Structure formats: structure tokens, C-alpha cells
Amino acid sequence: MAYIGKTPTAVPLTSGDITNGIITTAKIADDAISAAKLASGVGGKVLQVVTGTTTYGKTNSSTSFTDVESSSGVTWVTSITPSSSSNKIFIISNIGSNIYESGSSEGDQRGSVQMLGDINGGGYSTLSGTHKAGGYSYGGGSYGVSIGDGTPLNLLWSPNTTSQCNVKFQFKPLGNNGYMDVVGTGSQVNTCTLLEVSG
């Protein structure tokens, strides 16, 4: 703008000079507003949901952990990519199993299930610790007994990343003569739901 005489001194624009409601969401940078600036109760919103399922059955007779699979030789993995490193992932899962013995009367129809997490292929580590399934018959004498169980594993994970986060599960029998099946039939679906929750 041209002026007659001396150019006026520039004055910084303040928030009081801006009419309410004229700045659109598109004009605000993605990282311009932190969770600390949001009103009470605004944080904790679910931003995205990913659900993985498998109906593939697998048997483990070793006392070492093995992966739950989606098909023969293929590890079942459910993945989500957080939109902000301050966000968390709420994991809701259930693993169905059947535990039994063979050739002994030890009475141990127990197994373990654990949840593991990986960030962008950097390697899996245990998220949940081990959770027991099945039961134990003190004094033995339960050979031939088969115990079906469902193991819910729920966890709030803080991966602190915007890279892809992967979740898988492992299982094993606890008895020396035990077998543990991860049940997979048309009516038994193992599930894992990942919810990104705003930080």
C-alpha cells in the first residue's frame, strides 16, 4: 500500500486483532496444538481401530514358545501405525486354546500365552508377560482330560513412535507331556484389536 508522507510504524498482529472463527482447521499445522492445550476431557479419543483375526489351529508339544499363526508357517501379526508419537495403543485380544496330556498321568493341563510387540521390524519383545491357561490336577490321574480355555490379554502400550507397530502372540504347554492347541475352527476366532488413543 502506498502512503503520502512517512510510512507508519509496523505493529505486530496480536490475537485480539483476529476475529473469532475466521481461521480454518486447514490453516493450523498438524503439530501446532499439544494435548496440554486441549480442554479437559478432550484427550483420550480413539483415532483409529485395526482388528486382526485368525481361525488357523496349531499344536505345540514343546515347552518352548511358538507363534500363533494365520496359516501354516505364517505368523499372525496385527499392525497399526500411530499418527503421533505421544499417542498410545490399547490392545484387546483373546486367544482360545485346548490343553491336554499324552502318555502320562502327571495331571498338568496348563499352558502359557504371551503377547509381543515390535516397532518397524526392530525385533519383538514381551509386552504382557506370560498368562496361564488350563488347569492342574494335584495327585495326577487326569490323563485323557482336555481343558479348553480362552486367554484375554488387554494392555495399554506406549510405543512412542509414528512407525508401524506390530503385535503377535506365542503359546506353549507347561507339562512335560503336555500338548497345547491354539484352537482354530469356524466358530472359534482368535482376535486382536488395536486402538490408537490420543495422548
Secondary structure, DSSP 4 states (H G I P E B T S, - for coil): ---SSSPPPP----GGGSPTT-S-GGGS-TTSS-GGGSPTT-SS-EEEEEEEEE---EEE-SSS-EE-EEETTEE--EEE--SSTT-EEEEEEEEEEEEEESS----EEEEEEEEEEEETTS--EEEEEEEEEEEE-TTS--TT-EEEEEEEEEEEE----SS-EEEEEEEEE-STTEEEEE--SSS--EEEEEEEE--
